[in-house]
Amino acid sequence: MEGCSMSSSRPPVRNRWLPRAPSRTARARVFLIPYSGCGASMYRQWPQERDGVEFLPVELPGHESRFAEPNVTSYAELAALMVQGLQPALDVPFGFFGHCGSALAAYETSAELVRTGMPSPAALFVSSEVAPQDGPAGRFLEMDDRELGGELETLIRELGGTPSAELIELYLEVLRADVEINKRYVVPRPLRLPCPITAIGWTGDDEIPFDTMGGWAACGETTSVLLEGSHHRFIEAPHDLLDLMGTALGVRA
């Protein structure tokens, strides 16, 4: 009919796991998993791409733009869902980065890819967290809601926000659920990954001491790296952290 367009072209469906579409020119990709209580926006200071490596934050169920969805109840459940959600973006060499509790989510997702025969990661980057068989660990696990609320206030300020009672109350429920997932994650015999692992500690980190991270060697061939900075320095996307990721993925010389 004249004047009517019958074109079948439609805009692509947005992937709810990814706040933005993957780059078509990236030579490698690192999926950035937010840690307990936080969403993808915690990586707002990270570049989208650097030296051919794309840094792609992941949005988790029950967090930020997916707040209306139910949170998962275990890292195993999260991994099973995430590998399906990220599958279209596994078309270049890729790795996962996780800090603190999200390092365990990054490991479990890598293991799920291996177990199911899907594309395996080229690298795993774990920051400020003990290996699966050595946990659970961390002072958050023993905190009550008042203490967790104080930690949220500090983190919101470090991310450049202004905490309010309403905001703290909103995120406290998410943080408590994430902490309980961490408490339940006990893996006496972790799957040994075929990809290299980089275990990253921080000189000023009083949360997870670097010398407690040696157990990652049981999870795969591990390189341990101690970087300058506090527990939350990774939020700033420091160049030394980005450089080691590029090197591990074979993009930087």
C-alpha positions as protocol buffer text, in pm:
chain_id: "A"
residue {
  index: 1
  type: MET
  ca { x: 0 y: 0 z: 0 }
}
residue {
  index: 2
  type: GLU
  ca { x: 139 y: 338 z: -100 }
}
residue {
  index: 3
  type: GLY
  ca { x: 278 y: 532 z: 188 }
}
residue {
  index: 4
  type: CYS
  ca { x: 320 y: 227 z: 411 }
}
residue {
  index: 5
  type: SER
  ca { x: 658 y: 77 z: 490 }
}
residue {
  index: 6
  type: MET
  ca { x: 663 y: -302 z: 501 }
}
residue {
  index: 7
  type: SER
  ca { x: 1029 y: -322 z: 597 }
}
residue {
  index: 8
  type: SER
  ca { x: 1105 y: -613 z: 830 }
}
residue {
  index: 9
  type: SER
  ca { x: 1407 y: -439 z: 980 }
}
residue {
  index: 10
  type: ARG
  ca { x: 1370 y: -380 z: 1352 }
}
residue {
  index: 11
  type: PRO
  ca { x: 1597 y: -220 z: 1607 }
}
residue {
  index: 12
  type: PRO
  ca { x: 1807 y: -478 z: 1789 }
}
residue {
  index: 13
  type: VAL
  ca { x: 1671 y: -604 z: 2119 }
}
residue {
  index: 14
  type: ARG
  ca { x: 1875 y: -465 z: 2407 }
}
residue {
  index: 15
  type: ASN
  ca { x: 2062 y: -723 z: 2611 }
}
residue {
  index: 16
  type: ARG
  ca { x: 1950 y: -666 z: 2970 }
}
residue {
  index: 17
  type: TRP
  ca { x: 2284 y: -799 z: 3095 }
}
residue {
  index: 18
  type: LEU
  ca { x: 2477 y: -523 z: 2918 }
}
residue {
  index: 19
  type: PRO
  ca { x: 2417 y: -148 z: 2965 }
}
residue {
  index: 20
  type: ARG
  ca { x: 2558 y: -88 z: 2617 }
}
residue {
  index: 21
  type: ALA
  ca { x: 2601 y: -291 z: 2301 }
}
residue {
  index: 22
  type: PRO
  ca { x: 2939 y: -466 z: 2258 }
}
residue {
  index: 23
  type: SER
  ca { x: 3187 y: -296 z: 2027 }
}
residue {
  index: 24
  type: ARG
  ca { x: 3222 y: -446 z: 1681 }
}
residue {
  index: 25
  type: THR
  ca { x: 3587 y: -345 z: 1661 }
}
residue {
  index: 26
  type: ALA
  ca { x: 3717 y: -479 z: 1994 }
}
residue {
  index: 27
  type: ARG
  ca { x: 3997 y: -734 z: 1969 }
}
residue {
  index: 28
  type: ALA
  ca { x: 3930 y: -860 z: 2321 }
}
residue {
  index: 29
  type: ARG
  ca { x: 3672 y: -800 z: 2591 }
}
residue {
  index: 30
  type: VAL
  ca { x: 3663 y: -795 z: 2971 }
}
residue {
  index: 31
  type: PHE
  ca { x: 3326 y: -833 z: 3143 }
}
residue {
  index: 32
  type: LEU
  ca { x: 3322 y: -628 z: 3463 }
}
residue {
  index: 33
  type: ILE
  ca { x: 3104 y: -782 z: 3734 }
}
residue {
  index: 34
  type: PRO
  ca { x: 2986 y: -540 z: 4005 }
}
residue {
  index: 35
  type: TYR
  ca { x: 3041 y: -643 z: 4362 }
}
residue {
  index: 36
  type: SER
  ca { x: 2800 y: -689 z: 4649 }
}
residue {
  index: 37
  type: GLY
  ca { x: 2519 y: -435 z: 4662 }
}
residue {
  index: 38
  type: CYS
  ca { x: 2629 y: -251 z: 4348 }
}
residue {
  index: 39
  type: GLY
  ca { x: 2531 y: -234 z: 3983 }
}
residue {
  index: 40
  type: ALA
  ca { x: 2709 y: -176 z: 3654 }
}
residue {
  index: 41
  type: SER
  ca { x: 2739 y: 197 z: 3719 }
}
residue {
  index: 42
  type: MET
  ca { x: 3019 y: 131 z: 3969 }
}
residue {
  index: 43
  type: TYR
  ca { x: 3243 y: 103 z: 3661 }
}
residue {
  index: 44
  type: ARG
  ca { x: 3146 y: 445 z: 3528 }
}
residue {
  index: 45
  type: GLN
  ca { x: 3506 y: 568 z: 3553 }
}
residue {
  index: 46
  type: TRP
  ca { x: 3639 y: 286 z: 3336 }
}
residue {
  index: 47
  type: PRO
  ca { x: 3706 y: 349 z: 2967 }
}
residue {
  index: 48
  type: GLN
  ca { x: 3482 y: 175 z: 2717 }
}
residue {
  index: 49
  type: GLU
  ca { x: 3787 y: 57 z: 2524 }
}
residue {
  index: 50
  type: ARG
  ca { x: 4162 y: 81 z: 2558 }
}
residue {
  index: 51
  type: ASP
  ca { x: 4426 y: -52 z: 2318 }
}
residue {
  index: 52
  type: GLY
  ca { x: 4178 y: -287 z: 2156 }
}
residue {
  index: 53
  type: VAL
  ca { x: 4035 y: -424 z: 2482 }
}
residue {
  index: 54
  type: GLU
  ca { x: 3672 y: -344 z: 2552 }
}
residue {
  index: 55
  type: PHE
  ca { x: 3567 y: -309 z: 2916 }
}
residue {
  index: 56
  type: LEU
  ca { x: 3202 y: -403 z: 2939 }
}
residue {
  index: 57
  type: PRO
  ca { x: 3014 y: -375 z: 3271 }
}
residue {
  index: 58
  type: VAL
  ca { x: 2754 y: -641 z: 3347 }
}
residue {
  index: 59
  type: GLU
  ca { x: 2414 y: -564 z: 3501 }
}
residue {
  index: 60
  type: LEU
  ca { x: 2293 y: -831 z: 3742 }
}
residue {
  index: 61
  type: PRO
  ca { x: 1934 y: -935 z: 3820 }
}
residue {
  index: 62
  type: GLY
  ca { x: 1788 y: -732 z: 4106 }
}
residue {
  index: 63
  type: HIS
  ca { x: 2042 y: -451 z: 4066 }
}
residue {
  index: 64
  type: GLU
  ca { x: 2006 y: -96 z: 3925 }
}
residue {
  index: 65
  type: SER
  ca { x: 1833 y: -112 z: 3584 }
}
residue {
  index: 66
  type: ARG
  ca { x: 1715 y: -468 z: 3670 }
}
residue {
  index: 67
  type: PHE
  ca { x: 1597 y: -378 z: 4018 }
}
residue {
  index: 68
  type: ALA
  ca { x: 1245 y: -504 z: 3950 }
}
residue {
  index: 69
  type: GLU
  ca { x: 1375 y: -855 z: 3883 }
}
residue {
  index: 70
  type: PRO
  ca { x: 1433 y: -1102 z: 4165 }
}
residue {
  index: 71
  type: ASN
  ca { x: 1789 y: -1140 z: 4283 }
}
residue {
  index: 72
  type: VAL
  ca { x: 1955 y: -1479 z: 4239 }
}
residue {
  index: 73
  type: THR
  ca { x: 2012 y: -1704 z: 4540 }
}
residue {
  index: 74
  type: SER
  ca { x: 2355 y: -1846 z: 4455 }
}
residue {
  index: 75
  type: TYR
  ca { x: 2659 y: -1784 z: 4237 }
}
residue {
  index: 76
  type: ALA
  ca { x: 2578 y: -2108 z: 4056 }
}
residue {
  index: 77
  type: GLU
  ca { x: 2235 y: -1974 z: 3960 }
}
residue {
  index: 78
  type: LEU
  ca { x: 2387 y: -1643 z: 3853 }
}
residue {
  index: 79
  type: ALA
  ca { x: 2651 y: -1818 z: 3642 }
}
residue {
  index: 80
  type: ALA
  ca { x: 2394 y: -2036 z: 3462 }
}
residue {
  index: 81
  type: LEU
  ca { x: 2189 y: -1729 z: 3373 }
}
residue {
  index: 82
  type: MET
  ca { x: 2486 y: -1509 z: 3286 }
}
residue {
  index: 83
  type: VAL
  ca { x: 2650 y: -1746 z: 3038 }
}
residue {
  index: 84
  type: GLN
  ca { x: 2328 y: -1754 z: 2839 }
}
residue {
  index: 85
  type: GLY
  ca { x: 2284 y: -1378 z: 2855 }
}
residue {
  index: 86
  type: LEU
  ca { x: 2641 y: -1302 z: 2752 }
}
residue {
  index: 87
  type: GLN
  ca { x: 2668 y: -1569 z: 2481 }
}
residue {
  index: 88
  type: PRO
  ca { x: 2626 y: -1326 z: 2187 }
}
residue {
  index: 89
  type: ALA
  ca { x: 2921 y: -1123 z: 2318 }
}
residue {
  index: 90
  type: LEU
  ca { x: 3161 y: -1418 z: 2345 }
}
residue {
  index: 91
  type: ASP
  ca { x: 3279 y: -1369 z: 1987 }
}
residue {
  index: 92
  type: VAL
  ca { x: 3629 y: -1238 z: 2068 }
}
residue {
  index: 93
  type: PRO
  ca { x: 3885 y: -1344 z: 2331 }
}
residue {
  index: 94
  type: PHE
  ca { x: 3733 y: -1245 z: 2663 }
}
residue {
  index: 95
  type: GLY
  ca { x: 3786 y: -1249 z: 3034 }
}
residue {
  index: 96
  type: PHE
  ca { x: 3601 y: -1167 z: 3354 }
}
residue {
  index: 97
  type: PHE
  ca { x: 3698 y: -920 z: 3626 }
}
residue {
  index: 98
  type: GLY
  ca { x: 3553 y: -940 z: 3973 }
}
residue {
  index: 99
  type: HIS
  ca { x: 3643 y: -764 z: 4296 }
}
residue {
  index: 100
  type: CYS
  ca { x: 3569 y: -903 z: 4642 }
}
residue {
  index: 101
  type: GLY
  ca { x: 3247 y: -1110 z: 4623 }
}
residue {
  index: 102
  type: SER
  ca { x: 3212 y: -1058 z: 4249 }
}
residue {
  index: 103
  type: ALA
  ca { x: 3548 y: -1234 z: 4200 }
}
residue {
  index: 104
  type: LEU
  ca { x: 3369 y: -1552 z: 4311 }
}
residue {
  index: 105
  type: ALA
  ca { x: 3087 y: -1481 z: 4065 }
}
residue {
  index: 106
  type: ALA
  ca { x: 3350 y: -1432 z: 3794 }
}
residue {
  index: 107
  type: TYR
  ca { x: 3515 y: -1764 z: 3879 }
}
residue {
  index: 108
  type: GLU
  ca { x: 3184 y: -1954 z: 3892 }
}
residue {
  index: 109
  type: THR
  ca { x: 3077 y: -1809 z: 3556 }
}
residue {
  index: 110
  type: SER
  ca { x: 3410 y: -1908 z: 3402 }
}
residue {
  index: 111
  type: ALA
  ca { x: 3367 y: -2259 z: 3544 }
}
residue {
  index: 112
  type: GLU
  ca { x: 3011 y: -2280 z: 3408 }
}
residue {
  index: 113
  type: LEU
  ca { x: 3136 y: -2197 z: 3059 }
}
residue {
  index: 114
  type: VAL
  ca { x: 3392 y: -2476 z: 3084 }
}
residue {
  index: 115
  type: ARG
  ca { x: 3142 y: -2729 z: 3225 }
}
residue {
  index: 116
  type: THR
  ca { x: 2886 y: -2661 z: 2952 }
}
residue {
  index: 117
  type: GLY
  ca { x: 3129 y: -2663 z: 2660 }
}
residue {
  index: 118
  type: MET
  ca { x: 3065 y: -2300 z: 2570 }
}
residue {
  index: 119
  type: PRO
  ca { x: 3348 y: -2065 z: 2464 }
}
residue {
  index: 120
  type: SER
  ca { x: 3598 y: -2058 z: 2748 }
}
residue {
  index: 121
  type: PRO
  ca { x: 3743 y: -1736 z: 2883 }
}
residue {
  index: 122
  type: ALA
  ca { x: 4095 y: -1643 z: 2784 }
}
residue {
  index: 123
  type: ALA
  ca { x: 4163 y: -1500 z: 3130 }
}
residue {
  index: 124
  type: LEU
  ca { x: 4014 y: -1452 z: 3474 }
}
residue {
  index: 125
  type: PHE
  ca { x: 4098 y: -1151 z: 3691 }
}
residue {
  index: 126
  type: VAL
  ca { x: 4014 y: -1176 z: 4061 }
}
residue {
  index: 127
  type: SER
  ca { x: 4073 y: -885 z: 4297 }
}
residue {
  index: 128
  type: SER
  ca { x: 4070 y: -876 z: 4678 }
}
residue {
  index: 129
  type: GLU
  ca { x: 3913 y: -1216 z: 4734 }
}
residue {
  index: 130
  type: VAL
  ca { x: 4022 y: -1554 z: 4866 }
}
residue {
  index: 131
  type: ALA
  ca { x: 3985 y: -1863 z: 4649 }
}
residue {
  index: 132
  type: PRO
  ca { x: 3653 y: -2053 z: 4655 }
}
residue {
  index: 133
  type: GLN
  ca { x: 3786 y: -2334 z: 4874 }
}
residue {
  index: 134
  type: ASP
  ca { x: 3922 y: -2086 z: 5132 }
}
residue {
  index: 135
  type: GLY
  ca { x: 3604 y: -1893 z: 5197 }
}
residue {
  index: 136
  type: PRO
  ca { x: 3376 y: -1748 z: 5285 }
}
residue {
  index: 137
  type: ALA
  ca { x: 3586 y: -1458 z: 5411 }
}
residue {
  index: 138
  type: GLY
  ca { x: 3551 y: -1085 z: 5469 }
}
residue {
  index: 139
  type: ARG
  ca { x: 3421 y: -858 z: 5741 }
}
residue {
  index: 140
  type: PHE
  ca { x: 3093 y: -785 z: 5557 }
}
residue {
  index: 141
  type: LEU
  ca { x: 2980 y: -1138 z: 5634 }
}
residue {
  index: 142
  type: GLU
  ca { x: 2946 y: -1065 z: 6006 }
}
residue {
  index: 143
  type: MET
  ca { x: 2796 y: -716 z: 5983 }
}
residue {
  index: 144
  type: ASP
  ca { x: 2444 y: -626 z: 6090 }
}
residue {
  index: 145
  type: ASP
  ca { x: 2226 y: -397 z: 5881 }
}
residue {
  index: 146
  type: ARG
  ca { x: 2340 y: -82 z: 6061 }
}
residue {
  index: 147
  type: GLU
  ca { x: 2704 y: -161 z: 5988 }
}
residue {
  index: 148
  type: LEU
  ca { x: 2631 y: -252 z: 5627 }
}
residue {
  index: 149
  type: GLY
  ca { x: 2444 y: 76 z: 5589 }
}
residue {
  index: 150
  type: GLY
  ca { x: 2756 y: 261 z: 5702 }
}
residue {
  index: 151
  type: GLU
  ca { x: 2964 y: 77 z: 5446 }
}
residue {
  index: 152
  type: LEU
  ca { x: 2713 y: 167 z: 5175 }
}
residue {
  index: 153
  type: GLU
  ca { x: 2733 y: 533 z: 5271 }
}
residue {
  index: 154
  type: THR
  ca { x: 3112 y: 525 z: 5238 }
}
residue {
  index: 155
  type: LEU
  ca { x: 3097 y: 348 z: 4904 }
}
residue {
  index: 156
  type: ILE
  ca { x: 2838 y: 587 z: 4759 }
}
residue {
  index: 157
  type: ARG
  ca { x: 3063 y: 878 z: 4848 }
}
residue {
  index: 158
  type: GLU
  ca { x: 3365 y: 707 z: 4689 }
}
residue {
  index: 159
  type: LEU
  ca { x: 3162 y: 658 z: 4372 }
}
residue {
  index: 160
  type: GLY
  ca { x: 3091 y: 1030 z: 4364 }
}
residue {
  index: 161
  type: GLY
  ca { x: 2731 y: 1016 z: 4490 }
}
residue {
  index: 162
  type: THR
  ca { x: 2549 y: 1174 z: 4781 }
}
residue {
  index: 163
  type: PRO
  ca { x: 2404 y: 918 z: 5023 }
}
residue {
  index: 164
  type: SER
  ca { x: 2055 y: 970 z: 5162 }
}
residue {
  index: 165
  type: ALA
  ca { x: 1847 y: 764 z: 5402 }
}
residue {
  index: 166
  type: GLU
  ca { x: 1619 y: 656 z: 5116 }
}
residue {
  index: 167
  type: LEU
  ca { x: 1912 y: 553 z: 4897 }
}
residue {
  index: 168
  type: ILE
  ca { x: 2078 y: 358 z: 5178 }
}
residue {
  index: 169
  type: GLU
  ca { x: 1753 y: 176 z: 5257 }
}
residue {
  index: 170
  type: LEU
  ca { x: 1705 y: 88 z: 4891 }
}
residue {
  index: 171
  type: TYR
  ca { x: 2051 y: -57 z: 4844 }
}
residue {
  index: 172
  type: LEU
  ca { x: 2075 y: -222 z: 5183 }
}
residue {
  index: 173
  type: GLU
  ca { x: 1827 y: -491 z: 5084 }
}
residue {
  index: 174
  type: VAL
  ca { x: 2033 y: -569 z: 4773 }
}
residue {
  index: 175
  type: LEU
  ca { x: 2358 y: -572 z: 4967 }
}
residue {
  index: 176
  type: ARG
  ca { x: 2218 y: -803 z: 5235 }
}
residue {
  index: 177
  type: ALA
  ca { x: 2100 y: -1050 z: 4970 }
}
residue {
  index: 178
  type: ASP
  ca { x: 2443 y: -1044 z: 4803 }
}
residue {
  index: 179
  type: VAL
  ca { x: 2623 y: -1096 z: 5134 }
}
residue {
  index: 180
  type: GLU
  ca { x: 2406 y: -1400 z: 5207 }
}
residue {
  index: 181
  type: ILE
  ca { x: 2497 y: -1547 z: 4866 }
}
residue {
  index: 182
  type: ASN
  ca { x: 2864 y: -1503 z: 4955 }
}
residue {
  index: 183
  type: LYS
  ca { x: 2811 y: -1676 z: 5289 }
}
residue {
  index: 184
  type: ARG
  ca { x: 2658 y: -1979 z: 5119 }
}
residue {
  index: 185
  type: TYR
  ca { x: 2933 y: -2020 z: 4860 }
}
residue {
  index: 186
  type: VAL
  ca { x: 3144 y: -2312 z: 4980 }
}
residue {
  index: 187
  type: VAL
  ca { x: 3345 y: -2503 z: 4717 }
}
residue {
  index: 188
  type: PRO
  ca { x: 3586 y: -2754 z: 4877 }
}
residue {
  index: 189
  type: ARG
  ca { x: 3710 y: -2884 z: 4540 }
}
residue {
  index: 190
  type: PRO
  ca { x: 3695 y: -2605 z: 4281 }
}
residue {
  index: 191
  type: LEU
  ca { x: 3711 y: -2686 z: 3910 }
}
residue {
  index: 192
  type: ARG
  ca { x: 4054 y: -2611 z: 3771 }
}
residue {
  index: 193
  type: LEU
  ca { x: 4013 y: -2365 z: 3485 }
}
residue {
  index: 194
  type: PRO
  ca { x: 4205 y: -2402 z: 3158 }
}
residue {
  index: 195
  type: CYS
  ca { x: 4259 y: -2025 z: 3138 }
}
residue {
  index: 196
  type: PRO
  ca { x: 4519 y: -1827 z: 3333 }
}
residue {
  index: 197
  type: ILE
  ca { x: 4410 y: -1650 z: 3649 }
}
residue {
  index: 198
  type: THR
  ca { x: 4548 y: -1318 z: 3769 }
}
residue {
  index: 199
  type: ALA
  ca { x: 4501 y: -1274 z: 4146 }
}
residue {
  index: 200
  type: ILE
  ca { x: 4524 y: -903 z: 4228 }
}
residue {
  index: 201
  type: GLY
  ca { x: 4588 y: -759 z: 4572 }
}
residue {
  index: 202
  type: TRP
  ca { x: 4631 y: -400 z: 4687 }
}
residue {
  index: 203
  type: THR
  ca { x: 4901 y: -261 z: 4914 }
}
residue {
  index: 204
  type: GLY
  ca { x: 4657 y: -62 z: 5126 }
}
residue {
  index: 205
  type: ASP
  ca { x: 4382 y: -323 z: 5137 }
}
residue {
  index: 206
  type: ASP
  ca { x: 4279 y: -406 z: 5493 }
}
residue {
  index: 207
  type: GLU
  ca { x: 3976 y: -610 z: 5379 }
}
residue {
  index: 208
  type: ILE
  ca { x: 4139 y: -911 z: 5213 }
}
residue {
  index: 209
  type: PRO
  ca { x: 4516 y: -926 z: 5274 }
}
residue {
  index: 210
  type: PHE
  ca { x: 4717 y: -1020 z: 4967 }
}
residue {
  index: 211
  type: ASP
  ca { x: 4885 y: -1309 z: 5148 }
}
residue {
  index: 212
  type: THR
  ca { x: 4546 y: -1482 z: 5193 }
}
residue {
  index: 213
  type: MET
  ca { x: 4488 y: -1511 z: 4816 }
}
residue {
  index: 214
  type: GLY
  ca { x: 4736 y: -1792 z: 4746 }
}
residue {
  index: 215
  type: GLY
  ca { x: 4461 y: -2054 z: 4714 }
}
residue {
  index: 216
  type: TRP
  ca { x: 4375 y: -1936 z: 4361 }
}
residue {
  index: 217
  type: ALA
  ca { x: 4661 y: -2156 z: 4237 }
}
residue {
  index: 218
  type: ALA
  ca { x: 4432 y: -2455 z: 4296 }
}
residue {
  index: 219
  type: CYS
  ca { x: 4179 y: -2306 z: 4051 }
}
residue {
  index: 220
  type: GLY
  ca { x: 4416 y: -2273 z: 3757 }
}
residue {
  index: 221
  type: GLU
  ca { x: 4755 y: -2140 z: 3653 }
}
residue {
  index: 222
  type: THR
  ca { x: 4776 y: -1826 z: 3864 }
}
residue {
  index: 223
  type: THR
  ca { x: 4988 y: -1514 z: 3855 }
}
residue {
  index: 224
  type: SER
  ca { x: 4971 y: -1308 z: 4174 }
}
residue {
  index: 225
  type: VAL
  ca { x: 5010 y: -932 z: 4141 }
}
residue {
  index: 226
  type: LEU
  ca { x: 5022 y: -669 z: 4415 }
}
residue {
  index: 227
  type: LEU
  ca { x: 4920 y: -320 z: 4299 }
}
residue {
  index: 228
  type: GLU
  ca { x: 4944 y: 12 z: 4478 }
}
residue {
  index: 229
  type: GLY
  ca { x: 4626 y: 139 z: 4636 }
}
residue {
  index: 230
  type: SER
  ca { x: 4341 y: 80 z: 4876 }
}
residue {
  index: 231
  type: HIS
  ca { x: 4059 y: -175 z: 4862 }
}
residue {
  index: 232
  type: HIS
  ca { x: 3850 y: 47 z: 4632 }
}
residue {
  index: 233
  type: ARG
  ca { x: 4123 y: 174 z: 4397 }
}
residue {
  index: 234
  type: PHE
  ca { x: 3996 y: -50 z: 4116 }
}
residue {
  index: 235
  type: ILE
  ca { x: 3695 y: 184 z: 4082 }
}
residue {
  index: 236
  type: GLU
  ca { x: 3929 y: 445 z: 3929 }
}
residue {
  index: 237
  type: ALA
  ca { x: 4040 y: 210 z: 3647 }
}
residue {
  index: 238
  type: PRO
  ca { x: 4410 y: 253 z: 3728 }
}
residue {
  index: 239
  type: HIS
  ca { x: 4642 y: 216 z: 3431 }
}
residue {
  index: 240
  type: ASP
  ca { x: 4848 y: -61 z: 3591 }
}
residue {
  index: 241
  type: LEU
  ca { x: 4533 y: -271 z: 3628 }
}
residue {
  index: 242
  type: LEU
  ca { x: 4421 y: -207 z: 3270 }
}
residue {
  index: 243
  type: ASP
  ca { x: 4772 y: -282 z: 3141 }
}
residue {
  index: 244
  type: LEU
  ca { x: 4791 y: -622 z: 3304 }
}
residue {
  index: 245
  type: MET
  ca { x: 4451 y: -712 z: 3158 }
}
residue {
  index: 246
  type: GLY
  ca { x: 4562 y: -620 z: 2809 }
}
residue {
  index: 247
  type: THR
  ca { x: 4882 y: -820 z: 2850 }
}
residue {
  index: 248
  type: ALA
  ca { x: 4698 y: -1127 z: 2981 }
}
residue {
  index: 249
  type: LEU
  ca { x: 4460 y: -1115 z: 2685 }
}
residue {
  index: 250
  type: GLY
  ca { x: 4746 y: -1092 z: 2438 }
}
residue {
  index: 251
  type: VAL
  ca { x: 4657 y: -746 z: 2314 }
}
residue {
  index: 252
  type: ARG
  ca { x: 4943 y: -548 z: 2471 }
}
residue {
  index: 253
  type: ALA
  ca { x: 5303 y: -644 z: 2411 }
}
